[in-house]
Amino acid sequence: MNRLNSLKKIVAAGIIAVVRADTPEKAEAISKAAIKGGVTGIELTFTVPHADQVIGKLTEELPNGVIGAGTVLDTTSARLAIMAGAGYIVSPTFDADIAKLCNLYQVPYLPGCSTMREMQNALEAGSDIIKLFPASVAGPGMIKAVNAPFPQLNIMPTGGVNLDNLDQWFAAGAVCVGAGGNLVGPGETGDYDGVTENAKKYIKKFNEIRGN
């Protein structure tokens, strides 16, 4: 999968499920439950043990979707994820070395940014999409504010995105959103059916917003 295809799939997915778990098995089960509900974008965080192995499995099982690596803090983790087949790399903050590595392999890098300076640094380093994080602190108005001086900036808010404010984020100009606990939270207690039902609700709302 090349960079352009990954970007298209991220934007087409609209809803990116951010999956955290204390075991690889639980992370895989949560991801599959979200996929069953219609989600085609998964961000598997590197707080999950052996995250690269789970990414590899999911990439094989969801060829039409896009599986990325989240909470990537260093280039070693980024390369492990890329070699496992990750379609994109996400980090909580901007890291110039990770950006260079992702550019080398032509994999989209979505760094977490909360200030204009961080966003400009990320743009200069070639980031195609910026993760607005934590979105709950910034609010939807932040997108309109930063798009004034940076109209070329594509933003994915993450952290605090839920069914009640989903339409506000897209109305403000988000190209996609990252949804964690509000979407996949039931999976923490093994309620995978609950994850699937949440996913269905998110996808239904997203399709209504996009007019599908």
C-alpha positions as CSV (number, residue, x, y, z in Angstrom):
1,M,0.0,0.0,0.0
2,N,1.5,3.3,-1.0
3,R,1.2,6.6,0.8
4,L,-1.6,8.0,-1.4
5,N,-3.7,4.9,-1.1
6,S,-3.3,4.9,2.7
7,L,-4.4,8.6,2.8
8,K,-7.5,7.9,0.7
9,K,-8.4,5.0,2.9
10,I,-8.0,7.0,6.1
11,V,-10.3,9.8,4.8
12,A,-12.8,7.3,3.4
13,A,-12.9,5.4,6.7
14,G,-13.9,8.6,8.4
15,I,-14.0,6.9,11.8
16,I,-10.6,5.6,13.1
17,A,-11.1,3.3,16.1
18,V,-8.2,3.8,18.6
19,V,-7.6,0.4,20.2
20,R,-5.8,-0.1,23.5
21,A,-5.6,-3.3,25.5
22,D,-3.4,-5.1,27.9
23,T,-3.0,-8.2,25.8
24,P,-2.5,-8.8,22.0
25,E,-5.5,-11.2,22.0
26,K,-7.9,-8.6,23.5
27,A,-6.6,-5.9,21.1
28,E,-7.3,-8.2,18.2
29,A,-10.7,-9.1,19.4
30,I,-11.7,-5.4,20.0
31,S,-10.4,-4.5,16.5
32,K,-12.4,-7.3,14.9
33,A,-15.5,-6.3,16.8
34,A,-15.2,-2.7,15.5
35,I,-14.6,-4.0,12.0
36,K,-17.7,-6.2,12.3
37,G,-19.6,-3.0,13.0
38,G,-18.4,-1.4,9.8
39,V,-15.3,0.4,10.9
40,T,-12.6,0.2,8.2
41,G,-9.9,2.3,10.0
42,I,-8.0,0.9,13.1
43,E,-5.3,2.6,15.0
44,L,-3.6,-0.1,17.1
45,T,-1.6,1.5,19.8
46,F,1.9,0.5,20.7
47,T,0.9,0.3,24.4
48,V,-0.4,-3.1,23.4
49,P,2.2,-5.9,23.9
50,H,3.5,-7.2,20.5
51,A,1.4,-4.6,18.7
52,D,3.3,-5.1,15.5
53,Q,2.1,-8.8,15.4
54,V,-1.5,-7.7,15.8
55,I,-1.1,-5.1,13.1
56,G,0.3,-7.8,10.8
57,K,-2.7,-10.1,11.4
58,L,-5.3,-7.4,11.0
59,T,-3.7,-6.1,7.8
60,E,-4.0,-9.5,6.2
61,E,-7.6,-9.9,7.3
62,L,-8.8,-6.4,6.3
63,P,-7.2,-5.8,2.9
64,N,-9.8,-3.1,2.0
65,G,-9.4,-1.2,5.2
66,V,-6.4,0.6,6.7
67,I,-4.6,-0.5,9.9
68,G,-2.2,2.0,11.5
69,A,0.0,2.1,14.5
70,G,-0.7,4.5,17.3
71,T,1.2,5.9,20.4
72,V,4.5,5.4,18.4
73,L,7.2,7.2,20.4
74,D,10.4,6.3,18.6
75,T,11.7,5.3,15.2
76,T,12.3,1.7,16.3
77,S,8.6,1.2,17.0
78,A,7.7,3.1,13.8
79,R,9.9,0.8,11.7
80,L,8.5,-2.4,13.4
81,A,5.0,-1.2,12.6
82,I,5.8,-0.4,9.0
83,M,7.5,-3.7,8.5
84,A,4.4,-5.4,9.9
85,G,2.3,-3.6,7.3
86,A,1.0,-0.5,9.1
87,G,-0.7,1.8,6.7
88,Y,0.1,4.9,8.8
89,I,1.9,6.0,11.9
90,V,0.4,8.1,14.7
91,S,2.2,9.6,17.7
92,P,1.0,11.7,20.6
93,T,3.4,14.5,19.8
94,F,5.4,15.6,16.7
95,D,8.8,13.8,16.3
96,A,11.1,14.9,13.4
97,D,12.9,11.5,13.3
98,I,9.7,9.5,13.0
99,A,8.6,11.9,10.3
100,K,11.8,11.3,8.3
101,L,11.5,7.5,8.7
102,C,7.9,7.6,7.5
103,N,8.9,9.8,4.5
104,L,11.6,7.3,3.6
105,Y,9.1,4.4,3.5
106,Q,6.3,6.6,2.1
107,V,3.9,5.9,5.0
108,P,1.7,8.7,6.2
109,Y,2.7,10.2,9.6
110,L,-0.1,11.7,11.8
111,P,1.6,13.5,14.7
112,G,-0.4,14.8,17.7
113,C,-0.3,18.6,17.8
114,S,-2.1,21.2,19.9
115,T,-0.4,24.4,18.9
116,M,0.2,26.3,15.7
117,R,4.0,26.0,16.0
118,E,3.7,22.2,16.3
119,M,1.4,22.0,13.3
120,Q,3.7,24.1,11.2
121,N,6.7,21.9,12.1
122,A,4.6,18.8,11.1
123,L,3.6,20.4,7.8
124,E,7.2,21.3,7.1
125,A,8.2,17.7,7.8
126,G,5.7,16.4,5.3
127,S,2.8,15.3,7.4
128,D,-0.4,15.0,5.4
129,I,-2.8,14.8,8.3
130,I,-2.3,16.3,11.8
131,K,-3.9,14.7,14.8
132,L,-5.4,17.4,16.9
133,F,-4.8,16.1,20.4
134,P,-6.3,16.2,22.9
135,A,-9.3,17.3,20.9
136,S,-11.5,17.6,24.1
137,V,-9.3,20.5,25.2
138,A,-9.2,22.3,21.9
139,G,-12.8,21.9,20.8
140,P,-14.2,22.0,17.2
141,G,-13.5,25.8,16.9
142,M,-9.8,25.0,16.9
143,I,-10.0,23.5,13.4
144,K,-11.6,26.7,11.9
145,A,-9.0,28.8,13.7
146,V,-6.0,26.9,12.4
147,N,-7.4,26.5,8.9
148,A,-7.4,30.3,8.5
149,P,-3.6,30.6,8.3
150,F,-3.2,27.0,7.2
151,P,-6.0,26.2,4.8
152,Q,-4.0,23.3,3.5
153,L,-4.0,21.6,6.9
154,N,-5.9,18.3,7.2
155,I,-7.0,17.6,10.8
156,M,-8.0,14.4,12.6
157,P,-9.3,15.3,16.1
158,T,-8.7,12.5,18.7
159,G,-9.6,12.4,22.4
160,G,-13.1,13.3,23.4
161,V,-14.8,12.6,20.1
162,N,-18.2,11.0,20.6
163,L,-21.6,10.4,18.9
164,D,-23.0,13.7,20.3
165,N,-20.3,15.9,18.9
166,L,-19.3,13.9,15.8
167,D,-21.3,16.2,13.5
168,Q,-19.6,19.3,15.0
169,W,-16.1,18.0,14.2
170,F,-16.9,17.3,10.6
171,A,-18.8,20.6,10.2
172,A,-15.7,22.4,11.5
173,G,-13.6,20.8,8.8
174,A,-12.2,17.5,10.2
175,V,-11.1,15.1,7.4
176,C,-11.6,12.1,9.8
177,V,-11.8,11.5,13.5
178,G,-10.1,9.2,16.0
179,A,-12.5,7.6,18.5
180,G,-11.2,5.6,21.5
181,G,-13.0,4.8,24.7
182,N,-16.3,6.2,23.5
183,L,-16.3,3.7,20.7
184,V,-14.3,0.6,21.9
185,G,-14.6,1.0,25.6
186,P,-16.9,-2.0,26.1
187,G,-14.1,-4.2,24.9
188,E,-12.1,-3.5,28.1
189,T,-14.5,-5.8,30.0
190,G,-14.8,-8.3,27.1
191,D,-18.1,-6.9,25.8
192,Y,-17.2,-7.2,22.1
193,D,-20.8,-7.1,21.0
194,G,-21.0,-3.7,22.7
195,V,-18.0,-2.6,20.6
196,T,-19.8,-3.8,17.4
197,E,-23.0,-2.0,18.3
198,N,-21.1,1.2,19.0
199,A,-19.3,0.9,15.7
200,K,-22.5,0.5,13.9
201,K,-23.8,3.7,15.5
202,Y,-20.7,5.7,14.6
203,I,-20.7,4.5,11.0
204,K,-24.4,5.3,10.7
205,K,-23.9,8.8,12.0
206,F,-20.8,9.3,9.8
207,N,-22.7,8.2,6.7
208,E,-25.5,10.6,7.5
209,I,-23.0,13.4,7.9
210,R,-21.3,12.6,4.6
211,G,-24.7,12.2,2.9
212,N,-24.1,8.5,2.0
